[in-house]
Amino acid sequence: MEAAGNALPDDGTVFVSVARADRPRILGTLEQLAKMGVNLVATAGTAADMRAAGLEVWLDLGKLQPG
């Protein structure tokens, strides 16, 4: 959005679904988003790892299919 000349929103909701191996690398970014007041929504496995890292997950969603 920003690259297209649009301002990034400072609130809202972000959906997160990240492969298990990549989750440690995304936690810092998610923490920054949470501090900005963004609601975090994630698939169940991602949500569990986010909560284990101390992040609040607003809602966890089931996957349509595993993979």
N, C-alpha and C positions, 0 to 999 in steps of 0.2 A: 504494500500500500504506500509506504513512504517513498519508495523509488518512483512511484507513479505521480508523486506530488501531493498525495493525500496524507493528512495528519493521522498518526496512529491513535486509535481510541485509548482513553485512559481508564476505561472500565469495561465490563462486559463479562463474557464467559468464553473459556477456551476448552476445546475438546482435545484430550491427549490419549493417544494409543501408540505406545513405543515398544519395540522388541526388547525383551528382557536384557539382552547384552548391552543395549544402548541406554537403558534407563539411568545409570549413574551419571552419564554425561549431560542429561537434560535437567537434572534436579536443580542445579543452580539457577537456570533460566526460569524454571517453574516457581522457585522461591521468590525471585524478583517480581514475577507476575502477581503472585499472591500478595506481596507487600504493596503492590500498586492497587490492590482491591479487586483484582480479576478473580472471578469464580472459576475453579478448576473442576472439570468433568472428565472422567476417564473410564476406560474399560476396566473390568474387575481386577485383572492382574496388575496393570499399571497403577491403578488406584491403591492396591495393597502395598506396593513398593513406595508410592508417594507418602502414604500414611506412616509407613515404617520410618521414613526419613523426616517425619514431623510436619508434613504438609497437610493442610486441611483440604479434603476433596468434597466438593459440594454434592456430587452425585456420582455413583459408579454404574456403568451400563454394561450389560451383557454383550458379547459379540454375536454377530449373525452366524458366523461359522468360525471354527478354530483355525489358527494358522498364523 
